[in-house]
């Protein structure tokens, strides 16, 4: 099981939808020190 990995993206909403569909998981958006993460 993968716990964490980083993939830089230009369009967070598009990437989130893609990875949720591929991995069949829910990704929650988080912002930390001005960085958007999911």
PQR file of N, CA, C, O and H, with PARSE charges and radii, in Angstrom:
ATOM      1  N   UNK A   1       0.839  -1.174   0.000 -0.4000 1.5000
ATOM      2  CA  UNK A   1       0.000   0.000   0.000 -0.0000 2.0000
ATOM      3  C   UNK A   1       0.887   1.241   0.000  0.5500 1.7000
ATOM      4  O   UNK A   1       1.834   1.340   0.780 -0.5500 1.4000
ATOM      5  N   UNK A   2       0.572   2.180  -0.877 -0.4000 1.5000
ATOM      6  CA  UNK A   2       1.320   3.430  -0.942 -0.0000 2.0000
ATOM      7  C   UNK A   2       0.695   4.419   0.030  0.5500 1.7000
ATOM      8  O   UNK A   2      -0.521   4.611   0.024 -0.5500 1.4000
ATOM      9  H   UNK A   2      -0.197   2.100  -1.510  0.4000 1.0000
ATOM     10  N   UNK A   3       1.503   5.038   0.850 -0.4000 1.5000
ATOM     11  CA  UNK A   3       1.004   5.991   1.822 -0.0000 2.0000
ATOM     12  C   UNK A   3       1.131   7.420   1.359  0.5500 1.7000
ATOM     13  O   UNK A   3       0.328   8.270   1.744 -0.5500 1.4000
ATOM     14  H   UNK A   3       2.491   4.882   0.854  0.4000 1.0000
ATOM     15  N   UNK A   4       2.145   7.707   0.521 -0.4000 1.5000
ATOM     16  CA  UNK A   4       2.369   9.087   0.105 -0.0000 2.0000
ATOM     17  C   UNK A   4       3.235   9.116  -1.129  0.5500 1.7000
ATOM     18  O   UNK A   4       4.235   8.403  -1.206 -0.5500 1.4000
ATOM     19  H   UNK A   4       2.797   7.016   0.208  0.4000 1.0000
ATOM     20  N   UNK A   5       2.865   9.927  -2.089 -0.4000 1.5000
ATOM     21  CA  UNK A   5       3.742  10.215  -3.215 -0.0000 2.0000
ATOM     22  C   UNK A   5       3.393  11.579  -3.771  0.5500 1.7000
ATOM     23  O   UNK A   5       2.277  12.062  -3.580 -0.5500 1.4000
ATOM     24  H   UNK A   5       2.052  10.506  -2.027  0.4000 1.0000
ATOM     25  N   UNK A   6       4.329  12.199  -4.453 -0.4000 1.5000
ATOM     26  CA  UNK A   6       4.128  13.551  -4.969 -0.0000 2.0000
ATOM     27  C   UNK A   6       4.232  13.564  -6.485  0.5500 1.7000
ATOM     28  O   UNK A   6       5.172  13.021  -7.065 -0.5500 1.4000
ATOM     29  H   UNK A   6       5.235  11.806  -4.609  0.4000 1.0000
ATOM     30  N   UNK A   7       3.249  14.194  -7.112 -0.4000 1.5000
ATOM     31  CA  UNK A   7       3.236  14.377  -8.555 -0.0000 2.0000
ATOM     32  C   UNK A   7       2.844  15.829  -8.812  0.5500 1.7000
ATOM     33  O   UNK A   7       1.698  16.203  -8.561 -0.5500 1.4000
ATOM     34  H   UNK A   7       2.485  14.635  -6.640  0.4000 1.0000
ATOM     35  N   UNK A   8       3.763  16.655  -9.305 -0.4000 1.5000
ATOM     36  CA  UNK A   8       3.404  18.051  -9.584 -0.0000 2.0000
ATOM     37  C   UNK A   8       2.351  18.143 -10.692  0.5500 1.7000
ATOM     38  O   UNK A   8       2.436  17.427 -11.690 -0.5500 1.4000
ATOM     39  H   UNK A   8       4.694  16.351  -9.509  0.4000 1.0000
ATOM     40  N   UNK A   9       1.371  19.014 -10.518 -0.4000 1.5000
ATOM     41  CA  UNK A   9       0.315  19.197 -11.523 -0.0000 2.0000
ATOM     42  C   UNK A   9       0.036  20.685 -11.718  0.5500 1.7000
ATOM     43  O   UNK A   9       0.305  21.502 -10.838 -0.5500 1.4000
ATOM     44  H   UNK A   9       1.303  19.596  -9.707  0.4000 1.0000
ATOM     45  N   UNK A  10      -0.503  21.017 -12.877 -0.4000 1.5000
ATOM     46  CA  UNK A  10      -0.919  22.397 -13.157 -0.0000 2.0000
ATOM     47  C   UNK A  10      -2.392  22.607 -12.853  0.5500 1.7000
ATOM     48  O   UNK A  10      -2.805  23.725 -12.543 -0.5500 1.4000
ATOM     49  H   UNK A  10      -0.721  20.353 -13.592  0.4000 1.0000
ATOM     50  N   UNK A  11      -3.188  21.553 -12.936 -0.4000 1.5000
ATOM     51  CA  UNK A  11      -4.630  21.641 -12.726 -0.0000 2.0000
ATOM     52  C   UNK A  11      -5.027  20.625 -11.652  0.5500 1.7000
ATOM     53  O   UNK A  11      -5.242  19.448 -11.943 -0.5500 1.4000
ATOM     54  H   UNK A  11      -2.852  20.645 -13.188  0.4000 1.0000
ATOM     55  N   UNK A  12      -5.120  21.096 -10.415 -0.4000 1.5000
ATOM     56  CA  UNK A  12      -5.377  20.203  -9.286 -0.0000 2.0000
ATOM     57  C   UNK A  12      -6.715  19.487  -9.405  0.5500 1.7000
ATOM     58  O   UNK A  12      -6.799  18.294  -9.113 -0.5500 1.4000
ATOM     59  H   UNK A  12      -4.946  22.052 -10.179  0.4000 1.0000
ATOM     60  N   UNK A  13      -7.764  20.191  -9.829 -0.4000 1.5000
ATOM     61  CA  UNK A  13      -9.076  19.551  -9.929 -0.0000 2.0000
ATOM     62  C   UNK A  13      -9.078  18.430 -10.962  0.5500 1.7000
ATOM     63  O   UNK A  13      -9.660  17.369 -10.733 -0.5500 1.4000
ATOM     64  H   UNK A  13      -7.696  21.160 -10.066  0.4000 1.0000
ATOM     65  N   UNK A  14      -8.431  18.665 -12.087 -0.4000 1.5000
ATOM     66  CA  UNK A  14      -8.351  17.647 -13.140 -0.0000 2.0000
ATOM     67  C   UNK A  14      -7.537  16.436 -12.661  0.5500 1.7000
ATOM     68  O   UNK A  14      -7.937  15.289 -12.865 -0.5500 1.4000
ATOM     69  H   UNK A  14      -7.958  19.527 -12.272  0.4000 1.0000
ATOM     70  N   UNK A  15      -6.407  16.703 -12.031 -0.4000 1.5000
ATOM     71  CA  UNK A  15      -5.561  15.622 -11.532 -0.0000 2.0000
ATOM     72  C   UNK A  15      -6.283  14.819 -10.453  0.5500 1.7000
ATOM     73  O   UNK A  15      -6.214  13.591 -10.428 -0.5500 1.4000
ATOM     74  H   UNK A  15      -6.082  17.634 -11.866  0.4000 1.0000
ATOM     75  N   UNK A  16      -6.973  15.524  -9.566 -0.4000 1.5000
ATOM     76  CA  UNK A  16      -7.715  14.863  -8.490 -0.0000 2.0000
ATOM     77  C   UNK A  16      -8.767  13.925  -9.071  0.5500 1.7000
ATOM     78  O   UNK A  16      -8.876  12.776  -8.644 -0.5500 1.4000
ATOM     79  H   UNK A  16      -7.029  16.523  -9.585  0.4000 1.0000
ATOM     80  N   UNK A  17      -9.539  14.406 -10.039 -0.4000 1.5000
ATOM     81  CA  UNK A  17     -10.568  13.562 -10.662 -0.0000 2.0000
ATOM     82  C   UNK A  17      -9.940  12.351 -11.347  0.5500 1.7000
ATOM     83  O   UNK A  17     -10.467  11.242 -11.255 -0.5500 1.4000
ATOM     84  H   UNK A  17      -9.451  15.339 -10.386  0.4000 1.0000
ATOM     85  N   UNK A  18      -8.835  12.557 -12.022 -0.4000 1.5000
ATOM     86  CA  UNK A  18      -8.153  11.457 -12.715 -0.0000 2.0000
ATOM     87  C   UNK A  18      -7.683  10.390 -11.727  0.5500 1.7000
ATOM     88  O   UNK A  18      -7.981   9.209 -11.902 -0.5500 1.4000
ATOM     89  H   UNK A  18      -8.407  13.458 -12.097  0.4000 1.0000
ATOM     90  N   UNK A  19      -6.951  10.800 -10.690 -0.4000 1.5000
ATOM     91  CA  UNK A  19      -6.395   9.825  -9.751 -0.0000 2.0000
ATOM     92  C   UNK A  19      -7.475   9.169  -8.886  0.5500 1.7000
ATOM     93  O   UNK A  19      -7.320   8.017  -8.482 -0.5500 1.4000
ATOM     94  H   UNK A  19      -6.709  11.760 -10.548  0.4000 1.0000
ATOM     95  N   UNK A  20      -8.543   9.869  -8.603 -0.4000 1.5000
ATOM     96  CA  UNK A  20      -9.648   9.238  -7.886 -0.0000 2.0000
ATOM     97  C   UNK A  20     -10.267   8.128  -8.735  0.5500 1.7000
ATOM     98  O   UNK A  20     -10.614   7.066  -8.218 -0.5500 1.4000
ATOM     99  H   UNK A  20      -8.669  10.805  -8.932  0.4000 1.0000
ATOM    100  N   UNK A  21     -10.403   8.376 -10.036 -0.4000 1.5000
ATOM    101  CA  UNK A  21     -10.976   7.359 -10.930 -0.0000 2.0000
ATOM    102  C   UNK A  21     -10.031   6.184 -11.107  0.5500 1.7000
ATOM    103  O   UNK A  21     -10.464   5.031 -11.088 -0.5500 1.4000
ATOM    104  H   UNK A  21     -10.121   9.239 -10.456  0.4000 1.0000
ATOM    105  N   UNK A  22      -8.748   6.460 -11.280 -0.4000 1.5000
ATOM    106  CA  UNK A  22      -7.764   5.396 -11.526 -0.0000 2.0000
ATOM    107  C   UNK A  22      -7.588   4.510 -10.294  0.5500 1.7000
ATOM    108  O   UNK A  22      -7.604   3.284 -10.403 -0.5500 1.4000
ATOM    109  H   UNK A  22      -8.397   7.396 -11.296  0.4000 1.0000
ATOM    110  N   UNK A  23      -7.419   5.128  -9.120 -0.4000 1.5000
ATOM    111  CA  UNK A  23      -7.124   4.372  -7.907 -0.0000 2.0000
ATOM    112  C   UNK A  23      -8.355   4.033  -7.079  0.5500 1.7000
ATOM    113  O   UNK A  23      -8.248   3.343  -6.065 -0.5500 1.4000
ATOM    114  H   UNK A  23      -7.406   6.124  -9.032  0.4000 1.0000
ATOM    115  N   UNK A  24      -9.543   4.518  -7.506 -0.4000 1.5000
ATOM    116  CA  UNK A  24     -10.789   4.237  -6.796 -0.0000 2.0000
ATOM    117  C   UNK A  24     -10.696   4.640  -5.321  0.5500 1.7000
ATOM    118  O   UNK A  24     -11.065   3.877  -4.428 -0.5500 1.4000
ATOM    119  H   UNK A  24      -9.630   5.079  -8.329  0.4000 1.0000
ATOM    120  N   UNK A  25     -10.192   5.866  -5.088 -0.4000 1.5000
ATOM    121  CA  UNK A  25     -10.077   6.416  -3.733 -0.0000 2.0000
ATOM    122  C   UNK A  25     -10.603   7.846  -3.730  0.5500 1.7000
ATOM    123  O   UNK A  25     -10.723   8.475  -4.781 -0.5500 1.4000
ATOM    124  H   UNK A  25      -9.892   6.486  -5.813  0.4000 1.0000
ATOM    125  N   UNK A  26     -10.910   8.346  -2.554 -0.4000 1.5000
ATOM    126  CA  UNK A  26     -11.290   9.756  -2.417 -0.0000 2.0000
ATOM    127  C   UNK A  26     -10.056  10.536  -1.996  0.5500 1.7000
ATOM    128  O   UNK A  26      -9.387  10.171  -1.029 -0.5500 1.4000
ATOM    129  H   UNK A  26     -10.812   7.835  -1.700  0.4000 1.0000
ATOM    130  N   UNK A  27      -9.754  11.599  -2.711 -0.4000 1.5000
ATOM    131  CA  UNK A  27      -8.608  12.449  -2.393 -0.0000 2.0000
ATOM    132  C   UNK A  27      -9.141  13.751  -1.810  0.5500 1.7000
ATOM    133  O   UNK A  27      -9.963  14.423  -2.432 -0.5500 1.4000
ATOM    134  H   UNK A  27     -10.297  11.896  -3.497  0.4000 1.0000
ATOM    135  N   UNK A  28      -8.683  14.100  -0.637 -0.4000 1.5000
ATOM    136  CA  UNK A  28      -9.112  15.338   0.017 -0.0000 2.0000
ATOM    137  C   UNK A  28      -8.092  16.433  -0.276  0.5500 1.7000
ATOM    138  O   UNK A  28      -6.885  16.217  -0.163 -0.5500 1.4000
ATOM    139  H   UNK A  28      -8.016  13.553  -0.131  0.4000 1.0000
ATOM    140  N   UNK A  29      -8.588  17.609  -0.652 -0.4000 1.5000
ATOM    141  CA  UNK A  29      -7.705  18.745  -0.899 -0.0000 2.0000
ATOM    142  C   UNK A  29      -7.257  19.348   0.424  0.5500 1.7000
ATOM    143  O   UNK A  29      -8.045  19.483   1.360 -0.5500 1.4000
ATOM    144  H   UNK A  29      -9.569  17.785  -0.744  0.4000 1.0000
ATOM    145  N   UNK A  30      -5.971  19.710   0.487 -0.4000 1.5000
ATOM    146  CA  UNK A  30      -5.380  20.297   1.674 -0.0000 2.0000
ATOM    147  C   UNK A  30      -4.476  21.443   1.208  0.5500 1.7000
ATOM    148  O   UNK A  30      -3.857  21.354   0.147 -0.5500 1.4000
ATOM    149  H   UNK A  30      -5.331  19.600  -0.273  0.4000 1.0000
ATOM    150  N   UNK A  31      -4.402  22.507   1.993 -0.4000 1.5000
ATOM    151  CA  UNK A  31      -3.466  23.577   1.680 -0.0000 2.0000
ATOM    152  C   UNK A  31      -2.534  23.753   2.875  0.5500 1.7000
ATOM    153  O   UNK A  31      -2.988  23.892   4.011 -0.5500 1.4000
ATOM    154  H   UNK A  31      -4.905  22.579   2.855  0.4000 1.0000
ATOM    155  N   UNK A  32      -1.228  23.744   2.610 -0.4000 1.5000
ATOM    156  CA  UNK A  32      -0.228  23.848   3.667 -0.0000 2.0000
ATOM    157  C   UNK A  32       0.832  24.846   3.222  0.5500 1.7000
ATOM    158  O   UNK A  32       1.503  24.629   2.212 -0.5500 1.4000
ATOM    159  H   UNK A  32      -0.859  23.631   1.687  0.4000 1.0000
ATOM    160  N   UNK A  33       0.985  25.916   3.950 -0.4000 1.5000
ATOM    161  CA  UNK A  33       1.960  26.955   3.624 -0.0000 2.0000
ATOM    162  C   UNK A  33       1.838  27.437   2.183  0.5500 1.7000
ATOM    163  O   UNK A  33       2.846  27.660   1.511 -0.5500 1.4000
ATOM    164  H   UNK A  33       0.440  26.092   4.770  0.4000 1.0000
ATOM    165  N   UNK A  34       0.607  27.598   1.712 -0.4000 1.5000
ATOM    166  CA  UNK A  34       0.355  28.090   0.366 -0.0000 2.0000
ATOM    167  C   UNK A  34       0.454  27.058  -0.729  0.5500 1.7000
ATOM    168  O   UNK A  34       0.257  27.383  -1.900 -0.5500 1.4000
ATOM    169  H   UNK A  34      -0.211  27.417   2.258  0.4000 1.0000
ATOM    170  N   UNK A  35       0.756  25.817  -0.378 -0.4000 1.5000
ATOM    171  CA  UNK A  35       0.832  24.729  -1.368 -0.0000 2.0000
ATOM    172  C   UNK A  35      -0.452  23.918  -1.339  0.5500 1.7000
ATOM    173  O   UNK A  35      -0.896  23.484  -0.276 -0.5500 1.4000
ATOM    174  H   UNK A  35       0.916  25.553   0.573  0.4000 1.0000
ATOM    175  N   UNK A  36      -1.045  23.714  -2.497 -0.4000 1.5000
ATOM    176  CA  UNK A  36      -2.245  22.874  -2.589 -0.0000 2.0000
ATOM    177  C   UNK A  36      -1.796  21.426  -2.759  0.5500 1.7000
ATOM    178  O   UNK A  36      -0.950  21.108  -3.595 -0.5500 1.4000
ATOM    179  H   UNK A  36      -0.685  24.066  -3.361  0.4000 1.0000
ATOM    180  N   UNK A  37      -2.387  20.565  -1.946 -0.4000 1.5000
ATOM    181  CA  UNK A  37      -2.055  19.146  -2.002 -0.0000 2.0000
ATOM    182  C   UNK A  37      -3.346  18.344  -1.913  0.5500 1.7000
ATOM    183  O   UNK A  37      -4.385  18.850  -1.489 -0.5500 1.4000
ATOM    184  H   UNK A  37      -3.074  20.823  -1.267  0.4000 1.0000
ATOM    185  N   UNK A  38      -3.260  17.096  -2.318 -0.4000 1.5000
ATOM    186  CA  UNK A  38      -4.413  16.222  -2.207 -0.0000 2.0000
ATOM    187  C   UNK A  38      -3.979  14.852  -1.762  0.5500 1.7000
ATOM    188  O   UNK A  38      -4.814  13.960  -1.607 -0.5500 1.4000
ATOM    189  H   UNK A  38      -2.416  16.684  -2.662  0.4000 1.0000
TER
END
